[in-house]
Amino acid sequence: MALAAVLLGFFTIMVDAMIVNVALPSIGRGFGSGMTGLQWVVDGYTLAFAAFLLSAGAISDRIGARQAFAIGLGLFVLASAVCGAAPNLVVLVGARLVQGAGAAMVVPASLALLRETFPDPAERARAIALWGVSGSVGAAAGPVAGGLLTVIDWRMIFFVNLPVGAVALMLLRRAPSSPRQEVPFDWTGQVAAVAAMGALTYAVIEAGAEGFGTARVLVAFTVAALAALAYLVAQARGRHPMTPLPLLRSRTMSLSAAVGFALNVGFYGMIFLLGLYLQQVHGLSALATGVGFLPMTVLTSFMGPVAARLATRFGARIPVIIGQCLMAAGLLAMVTVPAGAPVWLSVVLMVPVGAGGAMAVTALVALLLENVPAERAGVASGVLNAARQLGGALAVAVFGALVADRTRFVSGLHTSLLIAAAVVAASVVATVLLRPAQRTT
C-alpha cells in the first residue's frame, strides 16, 4: 500500500509539471491574459518546486517521511482544487505556487518512505526503479493528458488531481507512522533561495514585457543578486547549512547541476514552445496538440531502462553524453523547420529531444550518486533537482518573451530553440571535458 501511494502521488505531481502547457491558450482566452500571465502559470509551480526542494529533505526528516508525504500531497490536492476553481489569473498563479511547494515536499519524502518500507536492499532497489519510471512516465504523459482534458474544460487539468490524490492518501493510511529526527532547519538559506529564484524569474519575465531598463526590472535583478549573496553567506557561515559549500564547490555537484539545468532548458522550453506553436500557428486543437506529443511520450517511457543498461556497460557518463547530443540535435533540427512545414515534421523532431533528455537525466542521477558520499546523497539530489526546475522556469521566462509578439512568433520560436540547443551543446562540452571528481566530500 505504501508503494502504491508513493508511485501514485509522485506520478501525479510530475504530470502536473507538464500538463498545463497544452492548456495555456485556453487559459489565456478564459482570463483574457497575455503571455506574461501565462508564463507565471507555468513558472509559479516550477519556481516553488525548485526553491523548496532544497530544504524539503530536512523537513521530511524532522516530521517523519509518512507525515511529510501526506502533508505535501494534501497541500498539493487542496491547491489543485483552488486552481480549478480560480476566478482570475492572480488566484490561479498563487495556487500554483502552493502546488509547487507541496510537490517539493512529496519528492524527498517519497524516497525516504520507500527506504523505510523496504529494508531489504534488493526490494528497495526495485521500488526505487519503479519510482523513477512513474516520474518519467508522468512528466512525459503531461502534455497528452493536458490535451485530452482541455477538450472538456481547462479546469479539468487541475480537478483530476483531486480523486487521484485522495486515493493515494487513502492508501498511505495503511503505512505506519515514520520516526521523527531532530534535524535543524536553515531558515536564512531557505528564505534567501526563494527570494533569489523568484526575483530572478520575475526580472526575466518582466524584462521581456517592459524592457531591461525599467525600474522594476532593475530592482528585481538587484534583489536576486543580493538574495543569492545572502544564500551563499548563510551556507558558508551558518551552523546548519542546507547545502554545505564544500558540496556546492565540488566539480561533481557543479557539473551535475549545470547539466541538469541545461537539460530542463531544452525539455521544458520545447514543451512550452511547441504547445503554443501547434495551436497558435498551425491552428490545432488542444486534443490534437496533446496527441502530437504522444510519439515522444511513448519512446521517452522506455529511456530509463536503456540508460541503465548503457550505464552498466559503459559507465553513467556515456549515456549522459549520448542523451545530451540527441537533445541538442533535435533542437537544432527544429530551428530549420519553416513555418509552412507539415505538423508531422515537428512531431518527429520532438522525439530525440524527449528521448535524449530522459536518457541523460536517468544516467545523470546515477552519476551524481556514484560520486558523492552516502550521507550527502539527499542534499545532492535536492540541489540537482532544484537546478533542473530553475532551468525550466528560466526557459519559460526567456522563451515566452521571445514569442510574445504573435506577428513574429515563428522567428521567436526559432531563436528560442537555437538558444536551448546552444545551452545543451555547452553542457555536452562540459561533460566531455570535465570528469566528475571521485567521491567528493
Backbone torsions as a table, in degrees:
resi	resn	phi	psi	omega
1	MET	NA	-40.3	178.7
2	ALA	-63.7	-42.5	179.1
3	LEU	-62.4	-44.7	179.4
4	ALA	-61.2	-41.5	179.2
5	ALA	-63.6	-43.9	-179.5
6	VAL	-63.8	-47.0	-178.3
7	LEU	-63.1	-43.5	-178.5
8	LEU	-67.3	-42.7	179.5
9	GLY	-65.5	-45.1	-179.4
10	PHE	-66.5	-40.3	177.0
11	PHE	-58.0	-43.3	-176.2
12	THR	-64.5	-44.7	-177.6
13	ILE	-71.6	-28.8	176.9
14	MET	-74.9	-34.2	172.7
15	VAL	-59.3	-43.8	-174.4
16	ASP	-67.4	-22.6	177.3
17	ALA	-66.1	-23.2	-175.0
18	MET	-119.8	-19.0	-169.5
19	ILE	-65.9	-26.3	-173.3
20	VAL	-75.3	-21.3	-171.5
21	ASN	-60.9	-43.5	-178.4
22	VAL	-69.6	-25.9	-177.6
23	ALA	-85.7	-4.8	-174.1
24	LEU	-56.5	-46.7	178.1
25	PRO	-58.4	-39.3	178.5
26	SER	-66.3	-40.5	177.3
27	ILE	-64.3	-42.4	178.7
28	GLY	-60.6	-43.2	178.3
29	ARG	-66.9	-38.8	-178.1
30	GLY	-64.4	-37.0	-177.9
31	PHE	-106.0	-0.8	-177.0
32	GLY	63.4	37.6	-174.1
33	SER	-97.4	147.8	173.7
34	GLY	-89.5	-168.5	-175.2
35	MET	-64.3	-37.3	-178.0
36	THR	-59.3	-44.8	178.6
37	GLY	-63.3	-40.6	-179.6
38	LEU	-67.3	-34.6	176.4
39	GLN	-60.7	-38.7	-179.4
40	TRP	-72.1	-27.9	175.9
41	VAL	-61.6	-38.7	177.6
42	VAL	-78.2	-48.4	-171.2
43	ASP	-76.3	-22.4	176.4
44	GLY	-58.0	-46.0	178.4
45	TYR	-67.6	-48.9	-174.4
46	THR	-64.5	-40.7	-178.8
47	LEU	-65.2	-48.1	179.4
48	ALA	-62.7	-39.4	177.0
49	PHE	-57.7	-48.6	-177.5
50	ALA	-65.4	-48.1	-172.7
51	ALA	-66.5	-42.2	-175.2
52	PHE	-85.2	-11.9	174.1
53	LEU	-61.4	-29.5	-175.6
54	LEU	-62.9	-33.3	-177.6
55	SER	-116.1	0.4	-177.3
56	ALA	-62.3	-33.2	178.8
57	GLY	-63.8	-41.5	178.4
58	ALA	-65.0	-39.2	178.0
59	ILE	-63.5	-42.6	179.6
60	SER	-59.9	-44.3	178.6
61	ASP	-66.0	-35.8	-174.8
62	ARG	-70.1	-41.0	-176.0
63	ILE	-105.7	-6.1	-179.1
64	GLY	100.8	139.2	-173.6
65	ALA	-62.5	-45.8	-178.4
66	ARG	-63.9	-42.8	-179.9
67	GLN	-65.8	-41.8	179.6
68	ALA	-65.0	-40.9	178.3
69	PHE	-62.0	-44.1	-179.3
70	ALA	-65.0	-43.1	179.7
71	ILE	-65.6	-45.5	-179.6
72	GLY	-62.8	-45.7	-179.3
73	LEU	-69.3	-37.5	176.8
74	GLY	-62.5	-42.7	176.9
75	LEU	-61.8	-41.8	178.9
76	PHE	-61.3	-45.0	-178.0
77	VAL	-66.3	-44.5	179.0
78	LEU	-62.7	-42.6	177.7
79	ALA	-64.6	-33.8	177.0
80	SER	-62.6	-39.9	177.8
81	ALA	-62.4	-40.7	178.5
82	VAL	-66.7	-40.5	176.6
83	CYS	-57.8	-47.4	-177.9
84	GLY	-64.2	-32.1	-178.1
85	ALA	-98.7	6.5	-173.8
86	ALA	-56.1	127.3	179.4
87	PRO	-81.5	-16.4	-179.3
88	ASN	-154.0	175.0	-174.6
89	LEU	-69.6	-34.4	-178.9
90	VAL	-61.4	-45.0	178.7
91	VAL	-64.6	-41.2	180.0
92	LEU	-61.0	-46.8	-179.1
93	VAL	-65.4	-41.4	177.8
94	GLY	-60.4	-42.1	178.6
95	ALA	-68.5	-32.7	176.7
96	ARG	-65.0	-36.1	175.8
97	LEU	-61.4	-43.2	179.3
98	VAL	-66.3	-40.2	175.7
99	GLN	-55.1	-47.2	-178.5
100	GLY	-63.0	-39.1	178.3
101	ALA	-64.5	-42.2	177.2
102	GLY	-63.9	-41.9	179.4
103	ALA	-62.9	-38.1	179.4
104	ALA	-62.0	-34.7	179.0
105	MET	-72.1	-31.4	-177.0
106	VAL	-67.4	-38.6	-170.7
107	VAL	-61.3	-58.8	-179.8
108	PRO	-68.4	-32.2	179.4
109	ALA	-65.1	-35.7	-179.5
110	SER	-65.1	-42.0	178.7
111	LEU	-68.2	-40.6	178.2
112	ALA	-64.3	-36.8	179.2
113	LEU	-66.3	-38.8	176.4
114	LEU	-65.2	-37.2	179.4
115	ARG	-64.7	-37.9	178.3
116	GLU	-72.2	-38.8	-173.3
117	THR	-74.1	-31.9	-176.5
118	PHE	-120.5	85.0	-179.9
119	PRO	-68.4	-25.2	178.2
120	ASP	-72.3	125.6	-176.0
121	PRO	-57.1	-40.3	-178.6
122	ALA	-66.2	-44.7	178.4
123	GLU	-65.0	-40.4	179.6
124	ARG	-63.8	-39.3	178.3
125	ALA	-61.9	-41.4	178.5
126	ARG	-67.0	-38.5	179.4
127	ALA	-65.5	-42.0	179.4
128	ILE	-67.3	-35.7	176.0
129	ALA	-61.9	-43.1	176.7
130	LEU	-63.1	-38.7	177.0
131	TRP	-59.0	-45.3	178.9
132	GLY	-63.8	-41.3	179.0
133	VAL	-64.2	-41.7	-178.8
134	SER	-62.4	-38.6	177.7
135	GLY	-68.1	-43.3	179.6
136	SER	-63.9	-44.4	179.0
137	VAL	-64.8	-39.4	179.8
138	GLY	-62.7	-46.7	180.0
139	ALA	-63.6	-40.4	-179.0
140	ALA	-72.2	-32.4	-177.2
141	ALA	-80.7	-14.1	-176.7
142	GLY	-52.8	-52.1	-179.7
143	PRO	-61.8	-37.4	179.8
144	VAL	-66.2	-46.8	178.9
145	ALA	-62.6	-38.8	178.3
146	GLY	-61.0	-41.8	178.5
147	GLY	-64.3	-42.6	-179.1
148	LEU	-65.1	-45.8	-175.7
149	LEU	-74.0	-30.2	-179.9
150	THR	-67.7	-22.5	175.0
151	VAL	-59.1	-37.1	177.9
152	ILE	-76.6	-58.9	178.8
153	ASP	-173.6	139.4	-178.5
154	TRP	-60.4	-25.4	179.8
155	ARG	-65.4	-21.7	179.8
156	MET	-65.6	-24.2	179.3
157	ILE	-65.0	-21.1	175.9
158	PHE	-97.7	-40.5	-178.4
159	PHE	-64.6	-27.0	-179.5
160	VAL	-64.2	-22.1	178.7
161	ASN	-69.1	-22.6	-174.4
162	LEU	-66.0	-55.5	180.0
163	PRO	-66.3	-37.1	-179.8
164	VAL	-64.8	-45.9	178.3
165	GLY	-64.3	-37.2	179.4
166	ALA	-63.7	-41.1	178.0
167	VAL	-63.2	-43.7	179.7
168	ALA	-61.8	-40.7	179.5
169	LEU	-67.9	-35.5	177.0
170	MET	-66.0	-41.4	177.6
171	LEU	-63.7	-36.5	-177.5
172	LEU	-65.6	-24.8	-179.6
173	ARG	-62.5	-22.3	179.5
174	ARG	-77.7	-14.3	-179.7
175	ALA	-85.9	143.3	179.0
176	PRO	-70.4	158.9	177.2
177	SER	-62.7	147.2	-179.3
178	SER	-91.7	150.7	177.2
179	PRO	-68.5	150.8	177.6
180	ARG	-102.3	150.7	178.9
181	GLN	-126.7	150.9	176.8
182	GLU	-82.5	84.2	-178.1
183	VAL	-108.1	123.2	178.9
184	PRO	-68.1	153.8	-178.4
185	PHE	-118.1	132.2	-177.8
186	ASP	-90.5	84.2	-178.3
187	TRP	-63.6	-43.2	-178.2
188	THR	-61.9	-47.0	179.6
189	GLY	-62.9	-40.9	-178.4
190	GLN	-66.2	-46.2	179.2
191	VAL	-62.2	-42.2	179.9
192	ALA	-64.3	-39.6	179.3
193	ALA	-64.7	-44.0	178.2
194	VAL	-61.2	-45.1	-178.6
195	ALA	-64.7	-42.3	-178.0
196	ALA	-65.5	-49.1	-178.7
197	MET	-66.7	-43.3	-178.7
198	GLY	-64.8	-45.6	-179.0
199	ALA	-65.7	-39.3	179.1
200	LEU	-63.9	-46.6	179.9
201	THR	-65.0	-41.4	177.2
202	TYR	-59.5	-44.4	-178.7
203	ALA	-61.2	-43.1	-178.3
204	VAL	-67.7	-42.9	179.9
205	ILE	-64.6	-47.3	-179.4
206	GLU	-68.3	-32.1	176.9
207	ALA	-62.9	-37.4	177.6
208	GLY	-65.9	-31.6	-178.3
209	ALA	-87.4	-36.1	-171.9
210	GLU	-118.8	-13.8	-178.0
211	GLY	104.5	152.6	-175.3
212	PHE	-73.6	-16.4	-175.6
213	GLY	-90.0	-3.5	-177.6
214	THR	-72.8	154.0	-173.2
215	ALA	-61.9	-45.1	-176.0
216	ARG	-65.7	-32.9	178.1
217	VAL	-69.1	-44.3	179.3
218	LEU	-63.7	-39.8	177.7
219	VAL	-63.8	-42.3	-179.7
220	ALA	-63.2	-43.5	177.3
221	PHE	-62.4	-38.7	178.6
222	THR	-64.6	-44.5	177.9
223	VAL	-60.8	-42.3	179.4
224	ALA	-61.0	-43.4	-179.2
225	ALA	-66.5	-43.2	-179.8
226	LEU	-66.7	-40.2	179.0
227	ALA	-66.2	-39.3	177.0
228	ALA	-62.9	-40.3	177.7
229	LEU	-64.3	-42.9	178.2
230	ALA	-61.8	-37.9	178.4
231	TYR	-62.5	-46.3	-179.5
232	LEU	-64.7	-39.1	177.9
233	VAL	-64.3	-41.8	179.6
234	ALA	-63.7	-36.0	179.6
235	GLN	-75.1	-28.8	-179.6
236	ALA	-80.9	-35.7	-171.7
237	ARG	-114.9	-9.8	-178.4
238	GLY	-69.3	153.3	-179.4
239	ARG	-72.7	-33.0	-177.7
240	HIS	-134.9	68.6	-178.2
241	PRO	-66.3	142.7	-179.9
242	MET	-79.9	-21.8	175.0
243	THR	-133.5	88.7	-176.7
244	PRO	-55.0	139.3	-177.2
245	LEU	-58.3	-37.1	176.8
246	PRO	-56.7	-35.0	177.4
247	LEU	-69.6	-44.0	-179.0
248	LEU	-65.1	-31.6	-178.2
249	ARG	-82.8	-12.6	-175.6
250	SER	-70.3	145.2	-178.9
251	ARG	-64.0	-36.9	179.6
252	THR	-60.4	-49.3	-176.9
253	MET	-68.1	-45.1	-177.7
254	SER	-65.0	-40.0	178.7
255	LEU	-67.1	-44.4	-179.8
256	SER	-62.8	-43.0	179.4
257	ALA	-63.9	-41.0	179.9
258	ALA	-65.2	-42.5	178.9
259	VAL	-66.3	-43.6	178.0
260	GLY	-61.2	-41.7	176.3
261	PHE	-58.2	-48.7	-177.8
262	ALA	-63.8	-41.1	-178.9
263	LEU	-62.5	-39.0	179.4
264	ASN	-77.1	-27.2	170.5
265	VAL	-58.0	-45.3	-180.0
266	GLY	-69.5	-47.3	-173.7
267	PHE	-75.4	-54.1	179.1
268	TYR	-62.2	-40.1	179.3
269	GLY	-61.7	-43.3	-180.0
270	MET	-64.8	-44.7	-179.6
271	ILE	-59.6	-45.6	179.7
272	PHE	-61.0	-48.4	-176.6
273	LEU	-68.1	-46.1	-175.7
274	LEU	-69.9	-32.2	175.6
275	GLY	-60.4	-40.4	177.0
276	LEU	-74.6	-42.4	-175.7
277	TYR	-61.2	-47.0	-176.9
278	LEU	-65.8	-28.9	-179.4
279	GLN	-90.8	-43.1	-174.2
280	GLN	-82.6	-32.4	-178.8
281	VAL	-96.2	-46.0	-177.9
282	HIS	-92.0	-8.7	176.4
283	GLY	71.7	21.9	179.0
284	LEU	-72.2	152.8	173.2
285	SER	-75.6	168.0	177.1
286	ALA	-61.3	-38.3	179.2
287	LEU	-63.9	-48.0	179.7
288	ALA	-63.1	-36.2	177.4
289	THR	-64.7	-44.0	177.4
290	GLY	-60.5	-41.4	177.9
291	VAL	-64.0	-33.9	178.4
292	GLY	-61.4	-27.2	178.2
293	PHE	-82.8	-8.0	-172.7
294	LEU	-61.5	-46.5	179.4
295	PRO	-57.0	-42.4	177.6
296	MET	-63.9	-40.8	-178.7
297	THR	-60.9	-45.8	-177.2
298	VAL	-62.8	-48.2	-177.6
299	LEU	-68.6	-37.6	-179.5
300	THR	-59.5	-34.3	-178.1
301	SER	-62.5	-23.1	-177.7
302	PHE	-95.7	-2.8	-173.5
303	MET	-74.6	-27.1	178.9
304	GLY	-59.4	-54.5	177.5
305	PRO	-60.9	-35.7	178.5
306	VAL	-63.7	-45.1	179.0
307	ALA	-62.8	-38.9	179.8
308	ALA	-63.2	-42.1	179.5
309	ARG	-66.5	-42.2	178.1
310	LEU	-63.8	-40.4	-179.9
311	ALA	-65.1	-38.0	179.2
312	THR	-64.3	-37.4	-175.5
313	ARG	-85.8	-40.7	-172.4
314	PHE	-116.3	-4.3	-173.8
315	GLY	97.8	152.5	-173.7
316	ALA	-67.1	-24.5	-176.7
317	ARG	-66.4	-32.8	-177.2
318	ILE	-66.0	-51.0	177.2
319	PRO	-64.9	-26.6	174.2
320	VAL	-62.2	-45.6	-179.0
321	ILE	-67.6	-45.1	179.7
322	ILE	-60.3	-45.0	-180.0
323	GLY	-62.1	-42.8	177.9
324	GLN	-63.2	-41.2	179.6
325	CYS	-63.5	-41.8	177.1
326	LEU	-60.8	-44.7	-179.7
327	MET	-63.5	-47.0	-179.6
328	ALA	-61.3	-41.5	179.3
329	ALA	-63.6	-42.6	178.8
330	GLY	-63.8	-42.3	179.1
331	LEU	-65.2	-42.1	178.3
332	LEU	-64.1	-39.6	178.6
333	ALA	-63.6	-36.2	178.3
334	MET	-64.2	-32.0	179.8
335	VAL	-61.3	-30.6	-176.9
336	THR	-83.5	-6.4	-176.8
337	VAL	-75.5	119.0	179.4
338	PRO	-73.5	164.5	-176.3
339	ALA	-60.4	-33.3	-176.8
340	GLY	-88.2	6.2	-178.2
341	ALA	-67.4	150.3	179.2
342	PRO	-64.8	153.8	-176.7
343	VAL	-61.1	-36.5	-174.5
344	TRP	-60.3	-26.7	-179.9
345	LEU	-67.0	-43.5	176.4
346	SER	-64.4	-38.1	179.6
347	VAL	-62.3	-43.3	179.6
348	VAL	-65.7	-39.7	-176.0
349	LEU	-74.8	-16.1	173.3
350	MET	-66.0	-30.3	-170.5
351	VAL	-59.3	-52.4	179.9
352	PRO	-64.3	-28.3	178.4
353	VAL	-66.8	-51.1	-179.7
354	GLY	-67.9	-44.6	-178.7
355	ALA	-66.3	-43.8	178.8
356	GLY	-63.2	-40.6	178.3
357	GLY	-63.1	-44.6	-179.9
358	ALA	-63.7	-40.9	178.0
359	MET	-63.2	-45.6	-176.1
360	ALA	-67.9	-40.7	-178.5
361	VAL	-64.9	-45.2	179.8
362	THR	-58.5	-46.0	-179.9
363	ALA	-71.9	-31.7	-179.2
364	LEU	-63.6	-41.7	177.8
365	VAL	-61.3	-44.6	178.4
366	ALA	-62.3	-41.6	-179.8
367	LEU	-62.3	-42.6	-179.9
368	LEU	-65.4	-47.7	-176.2
369	LEU	-68.5	-24.2	175.8
370	GLU	-68.7	-26.1	-168.5
371	ASN	-117.0	14.0	172.2
372	VAL	-123.5	149.9	177.6
373	PRO	-61.9	153.1	-177.1
374	ALA	-58.0	-36.6	-177.4
375	GLU	-72.2	-12.7	178.0
376	ARG	-105.5	2.4	-173.6
377	ALA	-62.6	-42.9	-178.8
378	GLY	-64.6	-45.0	179.1
379	VAL	-64.3	-43.3	-179.8
380	ALA	-62.2	-41.0	178.0
381	SER	-64.1	-39.0	178.1
382	GLY	-63.2	-43.1	178.7
383	VAL	-64.2	-43.2	179.4
384	LEU	-60.3	-48.3	-178.0
385	ASN	-68.6	-34.2	175.6
386	ALA	-63.9	-42.3	177.6
387	ALA	-62.6	-39.5	178.0
388	ARG	-63.0	-47.5	-178.3
389	GLN	-66.0	-37.1	177.2
390	LEU	-64.0	-38.9	176.5
391	GLY	-60.4	-42.8	177.9
392	GLY	-64.3	-41.2	-179.2
393	ALA	-64.0	-45.2	-179.3
394	LEU	-69.6	-32.9	176.1
395	ALA	-61.1	-46.2	178.6
396	VAL	-63.4	-39.3	-179.8
397	ALA	-64.1	-47.6	-177.1
398	VAL	-73.2	-48.7	-175.4
399	PHE	-68.9	-33.8	176.8
400	GLY	-60.9	-38.9	177.3
401	ALA	-65.6	-35.4	-177.2
402	LEU	-73.3	-25.2	-178.9
403	VAL	-108.8	11.6	-176.8
404	ALA	-64.6	-34.2	178.6
405	ASP	-80.1	110.5	-175.6
406	ARG	-62.0	-29.6	-178.5
407	THR	-73.0	-17.7	-179.9
408	ARG	-122.4	28.7	-173.7
409	PHE	-61.4	-46.2	-174.6
410	VAL	-65.3	-42.4	178.4
411	SER	-65.7	-38.0	175.9
412	GLY	-65.3	-37.0	176.7
413	LEU	-61.2	-48.1	-178.5
414	HIS	-64.7	-39.7	177.0
415	THR	-62.4	-42.8	179.8
416	SER	-62.7	-45.1	-179.8
417	LEU	-65.4	-36.1	177.7
418	LEU	-65.5	-40.7	177.1
419	ILE	-62.6	-45.6	179.5
420	ALA	-60.1	-43.8	179.1
421	ALA	-62.8	-39.6	-180.0
422	ALA	-66.1	-40.2	178.9
423	VAL	-63.5	-45.0	179.6
424	VAL	-66.7	-40.7	178.8
425	ALA	-61.9	-38.7	177.2
426	ALA	-63.1	-37.4	178.6
427	SER	-70.4	-29.4	174.5
428	VAL	-62.9	-47.3	179.9
429	VAL	-60.1	-43.8	-180.0
430	ALA	-63.2	-40.7	-179.5
431	THR	-66.0	-37.2	-179.7
432	VAL	-71.5	-42.4	-173.2
433	LEU	-84.5	-30.8	-175.2
434	LEU	-110.5	105.9	176.6
435	ARG	-79.5	140.8	176.7
436	PRO	-60.2	138.0	174.7
437	ALA	-69.5	139.3	-176.6
438	GLN	-74.3	130.4	172.9
439	ARG	48.0	65.3	178.5
440	THR	-66.8	154.6	-179.2
441	THR	-106.8	NA	NA
